[in-house]
Amino acid sequence: MEARGRRGFSLLELIAALAILSLLAGIATPLYTQYVDRGHRTSARADLLRCAQGMERHASWTFSYRAAIDSDGDGIGDTDTGAVTPNVCTPSSSRHLLRLADAGAADFFLRAAPQSPHPATDGALGIDADGNRWWDRNADGDFEDADEDHWEE
């Protein structure tokens, strides 16, 4: 009789390979998630800056930040608050909802809040007419906490 060579993997080798694979996946997944969140946050910042430029453009035509949002879809701004409309700017991403939270004659406040189904653990971003920037790092709904008065990570 001829001796046969061993083929395949033993159960111990298979378990060791799966343990190594699960360890690598456990390390890589959170790092990848942080990378993706940072990319979405960067996109929201760019959209906020683009919309702030749109608000400045609106103010240069009307001498006020009021009535910048087009609520009835006719292309003419008619309200001071609401979701950003194409007459102000067109956001590049649908992950954050951009809203004009407040607009007066001499100032405005734009807010980009994560919208579902994406997790809201990242917190909202904001910018005003003076260029001041906020990031709700702890996602508690306000910009009042320490270290929330800038976008730097």
N, C-alpha and C positions, 0 to 999 in steps of 0.2 A: 504494500500500500504506500501510496505517496503522501507525504505530509503536506497539509494545506497551510498556506500563509494566512496570517491574521488580516482580516479586512474590516474596515469601518472603525467606529469610535466606541470606546467603552462608556458606560454610563457615567463614570467618574470624570472622564475627559469632557463629556457633554455638559455636565453640571458646572465644571470649572469654566468652560467657555461662556456659558450663559451668565455666570456670576460676574465675569469680567465685562461682558457686554452690558449688563444692567448697571454696573458701576459707572461705566463710561456714559451711558444714557442719562443716568442720574446727575452727572456733572454737566453734561453738554446742554440738556434741556433748559435749565434756568439761565445759563449764559446766553443761549439763543433767544430766549424770551426777552431778556433785558435788552439785547441788541435790537430786536424788532420794536420794542416799546420806545427805545431811544430814536429810532428811525421815524416812527409815527409822530413823536413829539417834535422832531425837527421839521417835519412836514407841516404840522400845525403852526409852528413858529413862523415859517415862511408864509403860510396863508394869512396869519395875523398881520404880518408886515405888509403884505400885498393889499389887504383890506384897509389897513391904516393909510396907505397911499391913496386908495380909492376914496376914503373919507376926506383926505386933504384935497383931492381933486374936486370932490363935491363942494367943499367949503370955498374953494377958489372960484367956483361958479356962482354960488349962492350967498357967500359971505357968512355962512353959518353951517354948523354940523346938523342942524335940525332937518327933519323930513328927508333923511337919506335912504330909508328903507322903502322899497316899492311893494306894498302889501297887496295891491290889486292887480299886479302884473302888466300894467300899461307902460312900463319903462320910466315912469316918473316917480321920484321919491315922494312919499306921502305920510310917513310915520317916523317917530323918533326911536323906537325900539323894535326888535324882532330879529328873525333869522336874516343873515346877510343875503342880499339879492344881487343878481348879475349887474345891476346898474352901479353897485359899489365895487364888487369884485366877484370872481368865480373861484371858490376854493378848489384846490387840486386833489383833495382827499375827502372821502365821505366818513372817515373814522371819527372826526371831530365835528361837532355842530358849532358853526360860527354865528354868534349873535351880537348885535349891537345892544348892549345892556343899558346904555344911557347916552343920550346926546343932548347937548345944550347948544347955545349960540356959540360958545367959545371952547367947548370941550366934548369929548366922547370917551366911551369905554367899550372896547371890544373884548369878547370872551370866547374862547374855544374850549368846549367841554366834550369829553369823550362820550360817545353815544353807543347804545346797545346795538348789537350783541357783544361788542367789545367790552372788556372789563374796565370799570371806572376806577381802578386802583392807581392810575397815573395822575389823576387830578387835572383840573382845568388850568388853562393859561390865559393871561389877560394883558392888554396893552391900552394905554390911554393916549390922549392927544399930545401930551408932552413927551411921549416916548418911554414913560415908566412902564416896567414890565413886571408881571407877577406870575407865580407858579404855585398852585395849591398842592404842594408836595405830599401832604398827608390825606388828600382827597376828602376833606371834611366840609367842603362847600364854601369856604371863605378864604380870603387872602390875608387874614389877620395874624396868623401865627409867625413866630420868629423864622427868619431865613426863607420867607416866601415872597420877597420883594425883588427878585431877579430870576433870570432864566438859567443861570449857570448851574451845572450839575455838581 
